[in-house]
């Protein structure tokens, strides 16, 4: 028997980096509510008692960014920690705007609708999916790490777990036997708490009110190592203890380091930025390949050039689990999926606000349009579209 391990982490909404992601996406939402064509690229830094918002925004809408920041802080439960919010935003570069609004294809005479919008940046984005017995088609360590953090935030707000505060993180290691998840090896929970909290009491409440409910369908056993606040005291947290910055939790946002990542952050960017919309499309394709039982595991990569609508490359790797050759699946995907930015935005409804909710507990949690199932036509299935290239 071949024994292997996979580990992934997640963070609570009060973690300093994740707080910044949440603020950045709340600002994006505020603009999209008023102007669906807004171009937004904002970065947020949180340090001590100061929050700094900087970036490029081109929009017909007027938004009170400071009010948006205060609303998020209140929602997370951190209002009392800040005294200063500084905003430094300017319009998008006209050179970048020109490439986005008038793609290379349209400048070369292609007047079709989907050719009108060029990619907002260059680079490669990745999408990943795996069938490990869950409907999310995500690696189990990622799913459970997110579930722990979500439960921590819920129990903090409801008061079910006494004395915990907004900053925190979780890590889960799953043991695999011959490539299949077999047991929970290690669970790590670090949660900020009030001065008066006793660590043994905290551990007991975390295990009973957080871990047992989260792992109900995949229980941990008596040999599972459970570490609650292994560093000991965790009273000072959030940006009071560590500087937060947008885009520093890329693996938390995506696949926990268990698949490739192109390096581009997701939060704070409108969908013309393909490091966000392209990553969503890549996940959508990979998820549908696995959910259609064409493969048990799949990674999709899409590469773009700034100002160009069509991708410069598109590849698929099923890691030897494909029902058909990877090239046959790839060719069928080129027929089925339009990977131009304008088409992605339309297909996945990416002009609609609601990005703030994606900033926590992963962008691929089964609740978004890019997590939906593909429907080609009534008379043909995804597999039938692949077969014609496999024969």
N, C-alpha and C positions, 0 to 999 in steps of 0.2 A: 504493500500500500504506500502510495506517495503522499506524504503530508506536507502541505504548504500553508502559508498564512497571508492574509490580506488585512491591511489596517487603513482606517480613514478617520478623519476628525471633522468636527463641526464646531460652530461657536454660537453663543446666544446673541440676542439682538443688542445687548448692552456692551458687547465686546467693542473696544475702541475702533478697530478697522471696520467691523460690520455696521456700527453706528454710522460711520461715514458713508458706507455704501447705501444705507437706508435713507440718509438725508439727500444724497445725490439723486437717487431715484424718485424721491418725493418731489424734488425740484423739477425733474423731468416731467412727472405727472402733472404738476401745476401748470406747466406750459402747454402740455398736450390737451388738457381740459379746455383751454381757451384757443389753441392754435394747433391743429393736427399736423401742420406743415413745419412746425418749429424745428430748428436745428440746435441741438443742445449737446454740449460736451463739458460737464462740470466735474471738478475734483474738490474733495472736502478733506480738510485736516482738522483733527480735534486734539488739543493739547492743553492740559491744565484746565483753566476756566475760559478757554478761548476756542472758538470754532471759526475756521477760515474757509470760505467758499470762493473758488476761482475757476475761470474757464471761459469758454466762448459760447455765446447764445445769440442766435439770429431769429427773431420772432416778432410778429405783430402784437403779441400779448404783453401785458404788463403784469408782473408777478412780484409780490413782496416776499423776497427770498428769506429775509430774516423771520418773517411770520411762519414760513414753511418750516424753517429750522426749529423754531420754538415748539411748533405743533408736534414734530417728530420726537423731540426731547420729552415732551409731556407724555406722549404715547408710550415711550420706552420706560418712563419713570425716572428721568434724569434731569428734570427742569432745574432743580435747585443747584446743580453743579456748575452752571455756566452764567457768566456775567457779560461776556463780550461775543458778538457775532459780527465778523468782518466779511464783506462781500467785494470781490474784485472780478467782475465779468466784463467782457467786451464782445464785439460781433465776430462771427466766424470770418476767417481769412477769405477775401474775395477769390483768391486763387483756388483754394479748396472748394469753395462754393461753386465756382465755375465748373470744376470737374464733376461735382456731385449733381448739379442741376442740368448739365449738358454732357452726357456721357461721350466717350470716344466714338461709340457706334453712331450716336445721333449726329455728331459732328462730321461723320463720314457718310451721312445720307440715310441712315436707317431711321425711319420715322415711326416705327411701331411703338406702342404704348410702353412696353416693358423695357425698351432701350433708352427711354428718356432719362433714367436715373443711373448715374455712375456710382461705383463703390466709393464709400467715404474714406477708405484707407486701403493700403496693401497688406498682404500677409496671408497666413494659412490658419483656418479654423478647423476644429475637430468635433465630431459627434460620436458618441459611443452608446452602445446598449448591450446588455447581457441578460440571458434568461437564467436566473438563479432561484426560480420558484416564486417570484413576486411580480405583481402586475406592473410595477414601476419600471421594470427592465433596467434596473440599476444594480451595481454591486451591493451586496448586503451590508458590508461595513459602513458604506456611505448612508444607506437608508436608515440604519439604526443610530448612527451618530447624529444625524439630523433630528430623528425622532426624540432622542434624549434632550437635545437643546430646546426643541419646541415645547416639550413637556416641562422642562425647567422654567421656561418663561411663563407658561400657563399657570404653574403652581405658585410661582412668585406673585403673579397678579391676583390670584384667587386667595392667597394666604394659606394654601394647603400645606406647603412646606414653610416652616417658621424661620424668619430672619434671613432669607437669602436676598441678594441684590442683583442688579442687571447684568454684570459682567460674568462670563463663564464660558466653558468649553467642554467638549466631550470627545472621547476617542474610543473606537471599537476595533478589536482584532478578532477576526473569524478564522477558525481552523478548517482547512479543506482536506478532504480525503479523496484522492484521485480526481481532483478538480471540482468536487462538489462540496458545498458548505455542510459541515458536520456538527460543529459546536462553537459556542462563544468562548474564546480563550481568555480575553482580557477586556475589561471595561474601565475606562478612566473618566472621572468626572471632577472638574475643578470649578467651583462656584463661589463667587464673592458672597460674603455674609456680614452680618452685623457683629459688632464687637462682643456682644453678650452671648453669642451662639457657642455652645459646646460642640466640639468636633465629633465626638462619638454619637451625640444625639442627631447631629446633621447627617452623619453617615447612615444611621438607622432610618431616618425619614427619606433620604434619597433612594435607598434600596427599596423601601416599601411603597413609596408614593410615586417614584419615577421609574425605576428599573423594572420592577415586576410588571407593571402595566405595559411598558414599551416592549418588553421581550415575551409577551404572553404567547405569541405564535411561534417563537423560536427561543425557547427558554434557556437561560444559562444554567449551569450545573454546579455541584458543590466544589468542583475543581476550578471553576472560573475565578480568575483573579479580579477582584473588584477594588479599585483604588479611588477613594473619594478625598479630594484635596491632599494629594500626596506631598505637597510642599508644606503642609501645615496651615498656618494662618493665612487668610485671604480676605482681609478687611478693606484695604485700599485697592480699588480697581478702576476700570474704565480709563478714560484719558487722564485722570488724576495720577495713574500709575504708569501708563504707557501711551505714547503718542499714537493716534489712529490716523489712517490714511485710506482713501478710496482705492480699491483694486488690489489690495494685498492679500486677499483670501481667495485666490483664483481656484485652488483645488477644492476648497469648501464649496465654492459656487458651482463647480462642475462635477468631476468624477473622483475626487479624493486622491488624485495622483495615480489612479489605477488605469488611466488612459492618457493619451497625449493631450497637450494644451498648446495652443498657438501663442500664448503669452499676452494676448489682449484682454484687458478687463472688460466686464460686462456692464456694471452699474454706471449711471450718470450719462449714458449715451443714447441719443435718439436712434431709431432703426436704420438710418442711412449709413451708420457706422457698422460695417460688416463684421467687425470682431464681436459684435453683439448679434445682429440679425442673422449673419452667416452661421454663427455657432448654434443658434436656435434651429436653423434649417438643417444643418449637419446632424444634429440630434434627432430631428424629426425623421430624416431619412433612415438613420441607423435604427431608431426605435421601430419603424415600420418594417424594416427588413427582418428584425428579430421577432416582432409580434406576428408577422405573417408566416413565421416558421421557415423562412428561407435560410436562416442561420441561427445558431445559439449564441453567438457573440459577433459583434460587428463594430468596426471603427471606420468612419467616413472622414475624409479630408477634402476641403475646398479651399483653393487659393485664388486671391483676387489681386488686381492692380488698381491703384487709386484712379478714379475717373473712368474706369472701364466697367461696363455692365456685365458682360459674360465672364465667368471664372476663367482663369488661365490654366487651371488643372482641377481634376476631380478624381479621387481614388477611393477604393473600397477594399478593406481587409477583413475577412471573416475568420481569420486565424485557424483555417482548416476545418471550420464547423459548417461551412456552407453546403446547402443541398444541391446547389449548382455552382459552376465555376465563378469566381469573383468577377471575371471580365463580363460574363453574361449578365450578372446582377448589375454591374456598373452601367452597361449599355442600356438596360431596361430603365434604370434610374434616370439616365439622360433623356429618355423619351417621356418619363412620367413627371419629373420634378423640374420646374423652372427655377434656376438658381440665380437669376438676375435680381438685384436688390429690390426693384419695384415689385416684381412678382412675389418675392418672399414677404414683403411688407403687406401686400394684399392678401396672400394666402393665409398668413398667420395673424392677420388683424393687428399689426404692430403699431399702428397709429393710435390705437386706443390706450388711454391711461390705465394704470394698474401695475406699474413697474415696481412701486415701493414694496409690494408684497413678494416680489421675486428676490429681493435683496437678502432675505433670511431663509435658512433651511434649504438652500440649493435652488438653482434655476430649473432643475429637471425633477420636479416632485409630483408629476402626474396631474397637475391642476391647470396647465396652460394650453394654449392652442397648439404649440409645438409638441405637446405630449398626446395629441389626438391620433386616432387611427385613420389611415389613408382609405379613401374610396375613389377608385379610378373611374369606372363606368359600371352600369348595371350588368353589362354583357361580358366583362373581362375582369379577372382578378390580377393582383400583383404577380402571383406565381405564373399565370399564363403569359403575362408580358415578358417575364424572364425566360420562359421556355423557348420562345422563338429564337433567342440568341444562343441557347444552350444546345439546340438540336444541330 
